[in-house]
Amino acid sequence: METKQPQITRSKNKSIRVGNISFNERWSQQDKGLITCWDRGRELRIKDLELALKTEIGELPVLGWKGGVDKVIKKKQKYGCLNYLAQWQGLRGEDLNINRNQEIEITCTKTNMKVIFTSDQSKYEKA
């Protein structure tokens, strides 16, 4: 039985993974795609400085994963996935640092919406 590694870390000093990386390597290893999402955020940082600057001041812009906020909703909080959080950390130029066993709460500075990032897919699929 494979043990689940809860803490996924990677230094921003490591190169972005490029080349012929298999689907299995990207999505089915212990990190479950978090390194891939983080690398994509780092690539976006190079291509879209304006987007990177928004994340640096604490905004949670809409990206390809659940977790971004473009407007206030009635609930004042929502759930997002850890893939979003990994991409967001890459966009900010940060090290990848996610514990899959913990929920991480971030309040968007633009909308004041609280987003709770979780590995519990049932929480963010409802939204």
N, CA, C and O atoms as a printed pandas DataFrame, in Angstrom:
     atom_number atom_name residue_name chain_id  residue_number  x_coord  y_coord  z_coord
0              1         N          MET        A               1    0.837   -1.178    0.000
1              2        CA          MET        A               1    0.000    0.000    0.000
2              3         C          MET        A               1    0.888    1.250    0.000
3              4         O          MET        A               1    1.800    1.363    0.819
4              5         N          GLU        A               2    0.623    2.181   -0.913
5              6        CA          GLU        A               2    1.402    3.407   -1.021
6              7         C          GLU        A               2    1.022    4.370    0.098
7              8         O          GLU        A               2   -0.156    4.625    0.348
8              9         N          THR        A               3    2.052    4.902    0.768
9             10        CA          THR        A               3    1.767    5.885    1.807
10            11         C          THR        A               3    1.674    7.258    1.168
11            12         O          THR        A               3    2.434    7.596    0.260
12            13         N          LYS        A               4    0.743    8.027    1.655
13            14        CA          LYS        A               4    0.501    9.363    1.118
14            15         C          LYS        A               4    1.440   10.360    1.784
15            16         O          LYS        A               4    1.402   10.539    3.001
16            17         N          GLN        A               5    2.269   10.998    0.996
17            18        CA          GLN        A               5    3.176   12.012    1.513
18            19         C          GLN        A               5    2.394   13.313    1.649
19            20         O          GLN        A               5    1.995   13.896    0.641
20            21         N          PRO        A               6    2.163   13.785    2.889
21            22        CA          PRO        A               6    1.315   14.964    3.037
22            23         C          PRO        A               6    2.002   16.272    2.639
23            24         O          PRO        A               6    1.362   17.132    2.034
24            25         N          GLN        A               7    3.272   16.443    2.958
25            26        CA          GLN        A               7    3.957   17.712    2.708
26            27         C          GLN        A               7    4.653   17.658    1.352
27            28         O          GLN        A               7    5.534   16.827    1.127
28            29         N          ILE        A               8    4.249   18.549    0.454
29            30        CA          ILE        A               8    4.845   18.629   -0.877
30            31         C          ILE        A               8    5.600   19.953   -0.951
31            32         O          ILE        A               8    5.002   21.023   -0.835
32            33         N          THR        A               9    6.898   19.875   -1.142
33            34        CA          THR        A               9    7.722   21.076   -1.218
34            35         C          THR        A               9    8.648   20.980   -2.420
35            36         O          THR        A               9    9.015   19.896   -2.873
36            37         N          ARG        A              10    9.008   22.149   -2.916
37            38        CA          ARG        A              10    9.978   22.231   -4.006
38            39         C          ARG        A              10   10.522   23.657   -4.011
39            40         O          ARG        A              10    9.762   24.620   -3.906
40            41         N          SER        A              11   11.819   23.782   -4.132
41            42        CA          SER        A              11   12.466   25.087   -4.085
42            43         C          SER        A              11   12.290   25.848   -5.389
43            44         O          SER        A              11   12.377   25.272   -6.474
44            45         N          LYS        A              12   12.042   27.150   -5.272
45            46        CA          LYS        A              12   11.940   28.004   -6.456
46            47         C          LYS        A              12   13.272   28.097   -7.190
47            48         O          LYS        A              12   13.319   28.584   -8.320
48            49         N          ASN        A              13   14.339   27.644   -6.573
49            50        CA          ASN        A              13   15.652   27.635   -7.215
50            51         C          ASN        A              13   15.832   26.454   -8.169
51            52         O          ASN        A              13   16.783   26.427   -8.950
52            53         N          LYS        A              14   14.923   25.478   -8.109
53            54        CA          LYS        A              14   14.961   24.354   -9.052
54            55         C          LYS        A              14   14.413   24.813  -10.396
55            56         O          LYS        A              14   13.531   25.669  -10.454
56            57         N          SER        A              15   14.925   24.252  -11.453
57            58        CA          SER        A              15   14.461   24.582  -12.801
58            59         C          SER        A              15   13.043   24.086  -13.016
59            60         O          SER        A              15   12.624   23.088  -12.430
60            61         N          ILE        A              16   12.309   24.798  -13.866
61            62        CA          ILE        A              16   10.987   24.342  -14.291
62            63         C          ILE        A              16   11.177   23.063  -15.092
63            64         O          ILE        A              16   12.036   22.991  -15.972
64            65         N          ARG        A              17   10.373   22.059  -14.782
65            66        CA          ARG        A              17   10.502   20.794  -15.510
66            67         C          ARG        A              17   10.020   20.975  -16.943
67            68         O          ARG        A              17    8.922   21.479  -17.177
68            69         N          VAL        A              18   10.822   20.575  -17.871
69            70        CA          VAL        A              18   10.474   20.669  -19.292
70            71         C          VAL        A              18   10.798   19.339  -19.957
71            72         O          VAL        A              18   11.375   18.440  -19.345
72            73         N          GLY        A              19   10.418   19.238  -21.209
73            74        CA          GLY        A              19   10.741   18.038  -21.958
74            75         C          GLY        A              19    9.607   17.037  -21.959
75            76         O          GLY        A              19    8.458   17.364  -21.660
76            77         N          ASN        A              20    9.947   15.842  -22.293
77            78        CA          ASN        A              20    8.978   14.776  -22.471
78            79         C          ASN        A              20    8.705   14.087  -21.134
79            80         O          ASN        A              20    9.251   13.021  -20.851
80            81         N          ILE        A              21    7.864   14.701  -20.329
81            82        CA          ILE        A              21    7.493   14.133  -19.043
82            83         C          ILE        A              21    6.155   13.425  -19.228
83            84         O          ILE        A              21    5.194   14.015  -19.722
84            85         N          SER        A              22    6.103   12.175  -18.834
85            86        CA          SER        A              22    4.896   11.376  -19.065
86            87         C          SER        A              22    3.731   11.851  -18.195
87            88         O          SER        A              22    3.920   12.529  -17.186
88            89         N          PHE        A              23    2.539   11.478  -18.612
89            90        CA          PHE        A              23    1.326   11.775  -17.849
90            91         C          PHE        A              23    1.469   11.235  -16.435
91            92         O          PHE        A              23    1.148   11.918  -15.463
92            93         N          ASN        A              24    1.953   10.004  -16.331
93            94        CA          ASN        A              24    2.123    9.377  -15.023
94            95         C          ASN        A              24    3.068   10.192  -14.142
95            96         O          ASN        A              24    2.785   10.395  -12.962
96            97         N          GLU        A              25    4.176   10.659  -14.695
97            98        CA          GLU        A              25    5.122   11.460  -13.921
98            99         C          GLU        A              25    4.502   12.778  -13.463
99           100         O          GLU        A              25    4.773   13.246  -12.357
100          101         N          ARG        A              26    3.673   13.370  -14.314
101          102        CA          ARG        A              26    3.069   14.667  -13.973
102          103         C          ARG        A              26    1.935   14.560  -12.960
103          104         O          ARG        A              26    1.825   15.404  -12.070
104          105         N          TRP        A              27    1.091   13.537  -13.080
105          106        CA          TRP        A              27   -0.160   13.519  -12.333
106          107         C          TRP        A              27   -0.334   12.353  -11.358
107          108         O          TRP        A              27   -1.201   12.422  -10.488
108          109         N          SER        A              28    0.453   11.292  -11.472
109          110        CA          SER        A              28    0.194   10.093  -10.670
110          111         C          SER        A              28    1.269    9.796   -9.628
111          112         O          SER        A              28    1.209    8.756   -8.973
112          113         N          GLN        A              29    2.232   10.666   -9.462
113          114        CA          GLN        A              29    3.250   10.479   -8.431
114          115         C          GLN        A              29    2.704   10.941   -7.086
115          116         O          GLN        A              29    1.534   11.312   -6.991
116          117         N          GLN        A              30    3.531   10.924   -6.049
117          118        CA          GLN        A              30    3.066   11.277   -4.706
118          119         C          GLN        A              30    2.533   12.700   -4.609
119          120         O          GLN        A              30    1.663   12.974   -3.781
120          121         N          ASP        A              31    3.038   13.615   -5.441
121          122        CA          ASP        A              31    2.577   15.014   -5.378
122          123         C          ASP        A              31    1.227   15.217   -6.056
123          124         O          ASP        A              31    0.622   16.278   -5.908
124          125         N          LYS        A              32    0.743   14.222   -6.797
125          126        CA          LYS        A              32   -0.565   14.266   -7.479
126          127         C          LYS        A              32   -0.749   15.515   -8.348
127          128         O          LYS        A              32   -1.835   16.094   -8.389
128          129         N          GLY        A              33    0.312   15.922   -9.036
129          130        CA          GLY        A              33    0.223   17.028   -9.991
130          131         C          GLY        A              33    0.506   18.396   -9.413
131          132         O          GLY        A              33    0.491   19.381  -10.152
132          133         N          LEU        A              34    0.764   18.495   -8.125
133          134        CA          LEU        A              34    1.008   19.810   -7.532
134          135         C          LEU        A              34    2.272   20.463   -8.094
135          136         O          LEU        A              34    2.303   21.677   -8.295
136          137         N          ILE        A              35    3.307   19.671   -8.346
137          138        CA          ILE        A              35    4.538   20.233   -8.921
138          139         C          ILE        A              35    4.265   20.723  -10.339
139          140         O          ILE        A              35    4.780   21.769  -10.735
140          141         N          THR        A              36    3.477   20.000  -11.099
141          142        CA          THR        A              36    3.104   20.422  -12.449
142          143         C          THR        A              36    2.347   21.750  -12.414
143          144         O          THR        A              36    2.625   22.651  -13.206
144          145         N          CYS        A              37    1.395   21.863  -11.499
145          146        CA          CYS        A              37    0.616   23.108  -11.376
146          147         C          CYS        A              37    1.511   24.265  -10.948
147          148         O          CYS        A              37    1.376   25.379  -11.456
148          149         N          TRP        A              38    2.405   24.010  -10.036
149          150        CA          TRP        A              38    3.340   25.023   -9.555
150          151         C          TRP        A              38    4.264   25.476  -10.690
151          152         O          TRP        A              38    4.501   26.671  -10.867
152          153         N          ASP        A              39    4.782   24.509  -11.456
153          154        CA          ASP        A              39    5.621   24.853  -12.621
154          155         C          ASP        A              39    4.844   25.709  -13.615
155          156         O          ASP        A              39    5.398   26.651  -14.181
156          157         N          ARG        A              40    3.573   25.396  -13.834
157          158        CA          ARG        A              40    2.748   26.185  -14.752
158          159         C          ARG        A              40    2.597   27.613  -14.231
159          160         O          ARG        A              40    2.633   28.564  -15.011
160          161         N          GLY        A              41    2.430   27.765  -12.937
161          162        CA          GLY        A              41    2.370   29.100  -12.351
162          163         C          GLY        A              41    3.663   29.865  -12.567
163          164         O          GLY        A              41    3.637   31.067  -12.830
164          165         N          ARG        A              42    4.779   29.188  -12.459
165          166        CA          ARG        A              42    6.073   29.828  -12.686
166          167         C          ARG        A              42    6.226   30.252  -14.151
167          168         O          ARG        A              42    6.791   31.306  -14.441
168          169         N          GLU        A              43    5.722   29.433  -15.062
169          170        CA          GLU        A              43    5.743   29.799  -16.484
170          171         C          GLU        A              43    4.862   31.019  -16.737
171          172         O          GLU        A              43    5.246   31.930  -17.470
172          173         N          LEU        A              44    3.676   31.031  -16.123
173          174        CA          LEU        A              44    2.765   32.171  -16.269
174          175         C          LEU        A              44    3.391   33.453  -15.718
175          176         O          LEU        A              44    3.184   34.536  -16.265
176          177         N          ARG        A              45    4.146   33.325  -14.646
177          178        CA          ARG        A              45    4.823   34.483  -14.044
178          179         C          ARG        A              45    5.746   35.154  -15.058
179          180         O          ARG        A              45    5.843   36.380  -15.101
180          181         N          ILE        A              46    6.418   34.351  -15.867
181          182        CA          ILE        A              46    7.322   34.870  -16.890
182          183         C          ILE        A              46    6.536   35.531  -18.022
183          184         O          ILE        A              46    6.942   36.568  -18.545
184          185         N          LYS        A              47    5.410   34.924  -18.395
185          186        CA          LYS        A              47    4.619   35.390  -19.535
186          187         C          LYS        A              47    3.666   36.532  -19.220
187          188         O          LYS        A              47    3.362   37.339  -20.099
188          189         N          ASP        A              48    3.185   36.615  -17.970
189          190        CA          ASP        A              48    2.144   37.580  -17.626
190          191         C          ASP        A              48    2.490   38.269  -16.300
191          192         O          ASP        A              48    1.997   37.886  -15.239
192          193         N          LEU        A              49    3.336   39.280  -16.383
193          194        CA          LEU        A              49    3.794   39.991  -15.199
194          195         C          LEU        A              49    2.638   40.645  -14.447
195          196         O          LEU        A              49    2.653   40.691  -13.217
196          197         N          GLU        A              50    1.638   41.150  -15.169
197          198        CA          GLU        A              50    0.492   41.793  -14.518
198          199         C          GLU        A              50   -0.256   40.797  -13.629
199          200         O          GLU        A              50   -0.638   41.125  -12.506
200          201         N          LEU        A              51   -0.461   39.590  -14.135
201          202        CA          LEU        A              51   -1.121   38.545  -13.352
202          203         C          LEU        A              51   -0.268   38.186  -12.132
203          204         O          LEU        A              51   -0.789   38.022  -11.029
204          205         N          ALA        A              52    1.034   38.066  -12.339
205          206        CA          ALA        A              52    1.939   37.751  -11.229
206          207         C          ALA        A              52    1.869   38.823  -10.148
207          208         O          ALA        A              52    1.848   38.506   -8.958
208          209         N          LEU        A              53    1.835   40.088  -10.556
209          210        CA          LEU        A              53    1.766   41.186   -9.591
210          211         C          LEU        A              53    0.471   41.144   -8.784
211          212         O          LEU        A              53    0.472   41.455   -7.593
212          213         N          LYS        A              54   -0.628   40.764   -9.425
213          214        CA          LYS        A              54   -1.903   40.636   -8.707
214          215         C          LYS        A              54   -1.797   39.597   -7.592
215          216         O          LYS        A              54   -2.282   39.809   -6.481
216          217         N          THR        A              55   -1.156   38.473   -7.905
217          218        CA          THR        A              55   -1.024   37.435   -6.880
218          219         C          THR        A              55   -0.087   37.880   -5.761
219          220         O          THR        A              55   -0.284   37.518   -4.601
220          221         N          GLU        A              56    0.916   38.653   -6.103
221          222        CA          GLU        A              56    1.863   39.126   -5.093
222          223         C          GLU        A              56    1.200   40.036   -4.063
223          224         O          GLU        A              56    1.639   40.093   -2.914
224          225         N          ILE        A              57    0.147   40.749   -4.462
225          226        CA          ILE        A              57   -0.547   41.613   -3.498
226          227         C          ILE        A              57   -1.739   40.903   -2.847
227          228         O          ILE        A              57   -2.551   41.529   -2.164
228          229         N          GLY        A              58   -1.831   39.595   -3.069
229          230        CA          GLY        A              58   -2.834   38.799   -2.369
230          231         C          GLY        A              58   -4.128   38.546   -3.102
231          232         O          GLY        A              58   -5.072   38.012   -2.519
232          233         N          GLU        A              59   -4.198   38.920   -4.377
233          234        CA          GLU        A              59   -5.403   38.608   -5.139
234          235         C          GLU        A              59   -5.419   37.126   -5.488
235          236         O          GLU        A              59   -4.373   36.487   -5.600
236          237         N          LEU        A              60   -6.611   36.596   -5.657
237          238        CA          LEU        A              60   -6.816   35.217   -6.080
238          239         C          LEU        A              60   -7.517   35.244   -7.439
239          240         O          LEU        A              60   -8.724   35.017   -7.518
240          241         N          PRO        A              61   -6.763   35.520   -8.510
241          242        CA          PRO        A              61   -7.401   35.634   -9.829
242          243         C          PRO        A              61   -7.917   34.287  -10.327
243          244         O          PRO        A              61   -7.465   33.234   -9.878
244          245         N          VAL        A              62   -8.851   34.330  -11.241
245          246        CA          VAL        A              62   -9.380   33.111  -11.833
246          247         C          VAL        A              62   -8.281   32.467  -12.674
247          248         O          VAL        A              62   -7.685   33.103  -13.544
248          249         N          LEU        A              63   -8.030   31.196  -12.394
249          250        CA          LEU        A              63   -7.059   30.398  -13.148
250          251         C          LEU        A              63   -7.790   29.153  -13.650
251          252         O          LEU        A              63   -9.021   29.128  -13.662
252          253         N          GLY        A              64   -7.074   28.153  -14.053
253          254        CA          GLY        A              64   -7.695   26.950  -14.599
254          255         C          GLY        A              64   -8.226   25.975  -13.567
255          256         O          GLY        A              64   -8.781   24.939  -13.935
256          257         N          TRP        A              65   -8.073   26.271  -12.301
257          258        CA          TRP        A              65   -8.515   25.389  -11.226
258          259         C          TRP        A              65   -9.486   26.134  -10.311
259          260         O          TRP        A              65   -9.493   27.365  -10.286
260          261         N          LYS        A              66  -10.297   25.404   -9.569
261          262        CA          LYS        A              66  -11.224   26.046   -8.621
262          263         C          LYS        A              66  -10.440   26.704   -7.500
263          264         O          LYS        A              66   -9.541   26.109   -6.906
264          265         N          GLY        A              67  -10.813   27.967   -7.226
265          266        CA          GLY        A              67  -10.162   28.683   -6.143
266          267         C          GLY        A              67  -10.050   30.172   -6.406
267          268         O          GLY        A              67   -9.904   30.957   -5.470
268          269         N          GLY        A              68  -10.117   30.569   -7.663
269          270        CA          GLY        A              68  -10.026   31.980   -8.000
270          271         C          GLY        A              68  -11.332   32.710   -7.716
271          272         O          GLY        A              68  -12.405   32.109   -7.679
272          273         N          VAL        A              69  -11.214   34.024   -7.515
273          274        CA          VAL        A              69  -12.376   34.832   -7.181
274          275         C          VAL        A              69  -12.398   36.054   -8.098
275          276         O          VAL        A              69  -11.449   36.838   -8.103
276          277         N          ASP        A              70  -13.470   36.223   -8.873
277          278        CA          ASP        A              70  -13.559   37.426   -9.717
278          279         C          ASP        A              70  -14.622   38.393   -9.224
279          280         O          ASP        A              70  -14.658   39.549   -9.643
280          281         N          LYS        A              71  -15.497   37.917   -8.326
281          282        CA          LYS        A              71  -16.512   38.806   -7.755
282          283         C          LYS        A              71  -16.974   38.241   -6.418
283          284         O          LYS        A              71  -16.785   37.060   -6.126
284          285         N          VAL        A              72  -17.566   39.086   -5.634
285          286        CA          VAL        A              72  -18.078   38.681   -4.328
286          287         C          VAL        A              72  -19.363   37.878   -4.527
287          288         O          VAL        A              72  -20.214   38.233   -5.342
288          289         N          ILE        A              73  -19.484   36.807   -3.778
289          290        CA          ILE        A              73  -20.725   36.038   -3.778
290          291         C          ILE        A              73  -21.359   36.172   -2.385
291          292         O          ILE        A              73  -20.711   36.641   -1.449
292          293         N          LYS        A              74  -22.588   35.771   -2.256
293          294        CA          LYS        A              74  -23.318   35.940   -1.000
294          295         C          LYS        A              74  -22.673   35.212    0.174
295          296         O          LYS        A              74  -22.728   35.698    1.304
296          297         N          LYS        A              75  -22.069   34.068   -0.072
297          298        CA          LYS        A              75  -21.565   33.227    1.015
298          299         C          LYS        A              75  -20.340   33.808    1.737
299          300         O          LYS        A              75  -20.104   33.439    2.888
300          301         N          LYS        A              76  -19.571   34.675    1.133
301          302        CA          LYS        A              76  -18.367   35.278    1.717
302          303         C          LYS        A              76  -17.192   34.315    1.855
303          304         O          LYS        A              76  -16.099   34.721    2.247
304          305         N          GLN        A              77  -17.414   33.046    1.536
305          306        CA          GLN        A              77  -16.317   32.089    1.528
306          307         C          GLN        A              77  -16.636   30.985    0.525
307          308         O          GLN        A              77  -17.798   30.718    0.220
308          309         N          LYS        A              78  -15.596   30.361    0.029
309          310        CA          LYS        A              78  -15.768   29.235   -0.872
310          311         C          LYS        A              78  -14.573   28.311   -0.732
311          312         O          LYS        A              78  -13.601   28.636   -0.051
312          313         N          TYR        A              79  -14.651   27.157   -1.381
313          314        CA          TYR        A              79  -13.564   26.184   -1.333
314          315         C          TYR        A              79  -12.831   26.180   -2.668
315          316         O          TYR        A              79  -13.414   26.427   -3.723
316          317         N          GLY        A              80  -11.544   25.894   -2.589
317          318        CA          GLY        A              80  -10.718   25.759   -3.779
318          319         C          GLY        A              80   -9.834   24.530   -3.652
319          320         O          GLY        A              80   -9.674   23.973   -2.566
320          321         N          CYS        A              81   -9.269   24.120   -4.767
321          322        CA          CYS        A              81   -8.442   22.917   -4.765
322          323         C          CYS        A              81   -6.957   23.264   -4.578
323          324         O          CYS        A              81   -6.527   24.391   -4.823
324          325         N          LEU        A              82   -6.208   22.282   -4.146
325          326        CA          LEU        A              82   -4.786   22.485   -3.900
326          327         C          LEU        A              82   -4.012   22.730   -5.187
327          328         O          LEU        A              82   -2.938   23.330   -5.153
328          329         N          ASN        A              83   -4.541   22.275   -6.326
329          330        CA          ASN        A              83   -3.884   22.545   -7.613
330          331         C          ASN        A              83   -3.842   24.048   -7.865
331          332         O          ASN        A              83   -2.841   24.574   -8.352
332          333         N          TYR        A              84   -4.935   24.740   -7.530
333          334        CA          TYR        A              84   -4.972   26.196   -7.666
334          335         C          TYR        A              84   -3.902   26.815   -6.765
335          336         O          TYR        A              84   -3.134   27.672   -7.201
336          337         N          LEU        A              85   -3.861   26.381   -5.528
337          338        CA          LEU        A              85   -2.911   26.934   -4.564
338          339         C          LEU        A              85   -1.472   26.743   -5.045
339          340         O          LEU        A              85   -0.647   27.645   -4.903
340          341         N          ALA        A              86   -1.171   25.583   -5.609
341          342        CA          ALA        A              86    0.175   25.323   -6.125
342          343         C          ALA        A              86    0.497   26.276   -7.281
343          344         O          ALA        A              86    1.591   26.838   -7.335
344          345         N          GLN        A              87   -0.446   26.456   -8.200
345          346        CA          GLN        A              87   -0.224   27.360   -9.326
346          347         C          GLN        A              87   -0.055   28.800   -8.829
347          348         O          GLN        A              87    0.787   29.541   -9.337
348          349         N          TRP        A              88   -0.845   29.182   -7.851
349          350        CA          TRP        A              88   -0.789   30.524   -7.263
350          351         C          TRP        A              88    0.567   30.766   -6.607
351          352         O          TRP        A              88    1.145   31.843   -6.750
352          353         N          GLN        A              89    1.077   29.761   -5.884
353          354        CA          GLN        A              89    2.399   29.899   -5.267
354          355         C          GLN        A              89    3.475   30.087   -6.339
355          356         O          GLN        A              89    4.393   30.887   -6.159
356          357         N          GLY        A              90    3.368   29.363   -7.442
357          358        CA          GLY        A              90    4.318   29.530   -8.543
358          359         C          GLY        A              90    4.224   30.911   -9.165
359          360         O          GLY        A              90    5.245   31.527   -9.472
360          361         N          LEU        A              91    3.010   31.400   -9.353
361          362        CA          LEU        A              91    2.804   32.747   -9.897
362          363         C          LEU        A              91    3.417   33.817   -8.999
363          364         O          LEU        A              91    3.919   34.828   -9.490
364          365         N          ARG        A              92    3.379   33.602   -7.713
365          366        CA          ARG        A              92    3.929   34.552   -6.752
366          367         C          ARG        A              92    5.455   34.463   -6.658
367          368         O          ARG        A              92    6.086   35.306   -6.022
368          369         N          GLY        A              93    6.046   33.449   -7.285
369          370        CA          GLY        A              93    7.501   33.289   -7.210
370          371         C          GLY        A              93    7.942   32.632   -5.916
371          372         O          GLY        A              93    9.091   32.785   -5.501
372          373         N          GLU        A              94    7.044   31.905   -5.275
373          374        CA          GLU        A              94    7.335   31.255   -4.004
374          375         C          GLU        A              94    7.769   29.815   -4.208
375          376         O          GLU        A              94    7.559   29.228   -5.269
376          377         N          ASP        A              95    8.381   29.256   -3.166
377          378        CA          ASP        A              95    8.621   27.819   -3.126
378          379         C          ASP        A              95    7.266   27.124   -3.079
379          380         O          ASP        A              95    6.297   27.682   -2.565
380          381         N          LEU        A              96    7.198   25.923   -3.607
381          382        CA          LEU        A              96    6.002   25.095   -3.433
382          383         C          LEU        A              96    6.027   24.571   -2.010
383          384         O          LEU        A              96    7.020   23.987   -1.575
384          385         N          ASN        A              97    4.932   24.780   -1.281
385          386        CA          ASN        A              97    4.872   24.339    0.111
386          387         C          ASN        A              97    3.412   24.099    0.482
387          388         O          ASN        A              97    2.703   25.012    0.905
388          389         N          ILE        A              98    2.984   22.862    0.316
389          390        CA          ILE        A              98    1.587   22.495    0.579
390          391         C          ILE        A              98    1.542   21.201    1.375
391          392         O          ILE        A              98    2.214   20.225    1.039
392          393         N          ASN        A              99    0.745   21.207    2.432
393          394        CA          ASN        A              99    0.475   20.002    3.196
394          395         C          ASN        A              99   -0.922   19.534    2.792
395          396         O          ASN        A              99   -1.915   20.212    3.058
396          397         N          ARG        A             100   -0.986   18.379    2.154
397          398        CA          ARG        A             100   -2.274   17.884    1.641
398          399         C          ARG        A             100   -3.246   17.488    2.746
399          400         O          ARG        A             100   -4.429   17.276    2.479
400          401         N          ASN        A             101   -2.768   17.387    3.972
401          402        CA          ASN        A             101   -3.639   17.024    5.087
402          403         C          ASN        A             101   -4.193   18.239    5.820
403          404         O          ASN        A             101   -4.941   18.092    6.787
404          405         N          GLN        A             102   -3.833   19.430    5.373
405          406        CA          GLN        A             102   -4.317   20.644    6.028
406          407         C          GLN        A             102   -5.101   21.492    5.041
407          408         O          GLN        A             102   -4.797   21.528    3.848
408          409         N          GLU        A             103   -6.113   22.173    5.558
409          410        CA          GLU        A             103   -6.829   23.160    4.754
410          411         C          GLU        A             103   -6.138   24.508    4.959
411          412         O          GLU        A             103   -5.763   24.854    6.079
412          413         N          ILE        A             104   -5.976   25.249    3.895
413          414        CA          ILE        A             104   -5.294   26.541    3.935
414          415         C          ILE        A             104   -6.298   27.613    3.561
415          416         O          ILE        A             104   -6.963   27.519    2.529
416          417         N          GLU        A             105   -6.406   28.627    4.394
417          418        CA          GLU        A             105   -7.383   29.690    4.213
418          419         C          GLU        A             105   -6.672   30.967    3.770
419          420         O          GLU        A             105   -5.722   31.415    4.413
420          421         N          ILE        A             106   -7.143   31.548    2.660
421          422        CA          ILE        A             106   -6.585   32.804    2.157
422          423         C          ILE        A             106   -7.752   33.725    1.815
423          424         O          ILE        A             106   -8.738   33.299    1.214
424          425         N          THR        A             107   -7.627   34.984    2.202
425          426        CA          THR        A             107   -8.637   35.983    1.863
426          427         C          THR        A             107   -8.116   36.825    0.705
427          428         O          THR        A             107   -7.034   37.406    0.789
428          429         N          CYS        A             108   -8.876   36.887   -0.355
429          430        CA          CYS        A             108   -8.505   37.662   -1.542
430          431         C          CYS        A             108   -8.511   39.149   -1.191
431          432         O          CYS        A             108   -9.493   39.666   -0.658
432          433         N          THR        A             109   -7.421   39.823   -1.492
433          434        CA          THR        A             109   -7.326   41.252   -1.171
434          435         C          THR        A             109   -8.201   42.112   -2.073
435          436         O          THR        A             109   -8.534   43.239   -1.708
436          437         N          LYS        A             110   -8.575   41.610   -3.226
437          438        CA          LYS        A             110   -9.411   42.385   -4.145
438          439         C          LYS        A             110  -10.891   42.311   -3.766
439          440         O          LYS        A             110  -11.591   43.323   -3.782
440          441         N          THR        A             111  -11.354   41.128   -3.432
441          442        CA          THR        A             111  -12.786   40.919   -3.194
442          443         C          THR        A             111  -13.136   40.701   -1.727
443          444         O          THR        A             111  -14.309   40.738   -1.354
444          445         N          ASN        A             112  -12.135   40.477   -0.904
445          446        CA          ASN        A             112  -12.318   40.168    0.513
446          447         C          ASN        A             112  -13.051   38.837    0.723
447          448         O          ASN        A             112  -13.603   38.589    1.795
448          449         N          MET        A             113  -13.051   37.992   -0.300
449          450        CA          MET        A             113  -13.645   36.650   -0.200
450          451         C          MET        A             113  -12.625   35.700    0.408
451          452         O          MET        A             113  -11.449   35.716    0.043
452          453         N          LYS        A             114  -13.087   34.872    1.338
453          454        CA          LYS        A             114  -12.230   33.863    1.946
454          455         C          LYS        A             114  -12.329   32.586    1.123
455          456         O          LYS        A             114  -13.425   32.113    0.821
456          457         N          VAL        A             115  -11.170   32.029    0.762
457          458        CA          VAL        A             115  -11.136   30.760    0.045
458          459         C          VAL        A             115  -10.381   29.757    0.907
459          460         O          VAL        A             115   -9.281   30.029    1.388
460          461         N          ILE        A             116  -10.990   28.604    1.089
461          462        CA          ILE        A             116  -10.383   27.530    1.862
462          463         C          ILE        A             116   -9.922   26.465    0.870
463          464         O          ILE        A             116  -10.733   25.824    0.200
464          465         N          PHE        A             117   -8.616   26.292    0.791
465          466        CA          PHE        A             117   -8.044   25.324   -0.133
466          467         C          PHE        A             117   -7.926   23.982    0.574
467          468         O          PHE        A             117   -7.390   23.887    1.678
468          469         N          THR        A             118   -8.439   22.943   -0.085
469          470        CA          THR        A             118   -8.561   21.630    0.544
470          471         C          THR        A             118   -8.295   20.514   -0.460
471          472         O          THR        A             118   -8.444   20.693   -1.669
472          473         N          SER        A             119   -7.898   19.357    0.070
473          474        CA          SER        A             119   -7.773   18.173   -0.789
474          475         C          SER        A             119   -9.080   17.402   -0.849
475          476         O          SER        A             119   -9.181   16.421   -1.586
476          477         N          ASP        A             120  -10.094   17.828   -0.080
477          478        CA          ASP        A             120  -11.407   17.179   -0.060
478          479         C          ASP        A             120  -12.219   17.660   -1.266
479          480         O          ASP        A             120  -12.863   18.708   -1.221
480          481         N          GLN        A             121  -12.173   16.893   -2.314
481          482        CA          GLN        A             121  -12.805   17.253   -3.576
482          483         C          GLN        A             121  -14.304   17.500   -3.426
483          484         O          GLN        A             121  -14.860   18.327   -4.149
484          485         N          SER        A             122  -14.965   16.809   -2.514
485          486        CA          SER        A             122  -16.406   16.982   -2.360
486          487         C          SER        A             122  -16.776   18.402   -1.920
487          488         O          SER        A             122  -17.886   18.864   -2.185
488          489         N          LYS        A             123  -15.860   19.085   -1.257
489          490        CA          LYS        A             123  -16.153   20.438   -0.777
490          491         C          LYS        A             123  -16.172   21.466   -1.907
491          492         O          LYS        A             123  -17.002   22.376   -1.890
492          493         N          TYR        A             124  -15.282   21.342   -2.883
493          494        CA          TYR        A             124  -15.252   22.341   -3.938
494          495         C          TYR        A             124  -15.986   21.922   -5.203
495          496         O          TYR        A             124  -16.182   22.750   -6.093
496          497         N          GLU        A             125  -16.394   20.675   -5.309
497          498        CA          GLU        A             125  -17.181   20.241   -6.467
498          499         C          GLU        A             125  -18.589   20.804   -6.422
499          500         O          GLU        A             125  -19.203   20.984   -7.474
500          501         N          LYS        A             126  -19.121   21.087   -5.249
501          502        CA          LYS        A             126  -20.481   21.585   -5.081
502          503         C          LYS        A             126  -20.634   22.993   -5.638
503          504         O          LYS        A             126  -21.707   23.371   -6.108
504          505         N          ALA        A             127  -19.552   23.766   -5.582
505          506        CA          ALA        A             127  -19.615   25.186   -5.985
506          507         C          ALA        A             127  -19.720   25.358   -7.472
507          508         O          ALA        A             127  -19.781   26.487   -7.960
